[in-house]
């Protein structure tokens, strides 16, 4: 009995190749056996798409119906993998399945991919440390030596994992590939799978003696010292990334990165606001009324500030470009001085009389 492949896929007879593909993918997703779907329906959808998705077969089908396949169904080979041959001509389109199921071909070892085979390099772990700086260290930058403990590349075997002078041979189980390939029969047919070689753990090599210091891992936990250049203008909470200064990877794999999170201690005199610096200065009533010149301490050293006559308490003065250097040379912040008038207490009778006479 002739099968209506268009009806099976739920498309019209004039459906375009793209419409056919979309319809097939939708049906395959819904009925894939690995997702609890109906295997027979899945086979039927695939059979329909194998015909309609092929221009030549579709042309013959439109002319003769599904009977055109009699005598030639089954056994067609796709990339070395035979489909089911139980009369239904069930041959999987692995390219489409790979696209639909997110790297399906990579998992099972077809499609030319090498992923999932030999052991991937195990990159070292990233580390994060707090780096404490005082106010001026962060403002001007410096070179600082830090000490910390981590898994570092073994100095005895230089990260290789085997004892110096040990005999190194190609693994006889995987023949140096680092992977074991097996042929498994599944609902999708005979599928080739590959896994990491358990004997050499994916390295492809066997050593006569593991390193006596690191035990074969290529890394050793120890205290290290490194010099770090802190850029001028770095702020509290910011991070500095040091590439390759994290923990060493196993057996010569790439090292992780080190992140230094900046912690700036509170200063008694200066307050930071971005790249600006803020301070407070106390002046007397006389200085506020008559004006004066006072010495201001900045991060760059002392500077004279003119207090005009009649200055009010809380007045803010700006010292241009006397603040903190901006990162990457984008300029310099400012220094803001807030003056507070200090009201005297315990005045003498004479002082009180003078103020009373002034009538201010």
Secondary structure, DSSP 4 states (H G I P E B T S, - for coil): ----HHHHHT--TT--HHHHHHHHHHHHHHH-GGGT--HHHHHHHHHHHHHHTSHHHHHHHHHHGGGGGTTT-S--EETTEE-B-SSS-B---HHHHHHHTTSHHHHHT-TT--TTSSPPP-PPPPEEEEEEE-HHHHHH-EEEEEEEEEEEE-TTTTTS-B-TT--EEE-TTTTTSSEEEEEEEETTEEEEEEEE-TTTTTSSEEESSB-TTTTTSSEEEEEEEEEEEEPTT--TT-EEEETT-SPPPGGGPPP--EEEEEEEPPPSS-EEETTEEEEEEEEEHHHHHH-EEEEEEETTEEEEEEE-TTPPTT-EEEETT-SPBPGGG--B--EEEEEEEE---S--HHHHHHHHHHT-
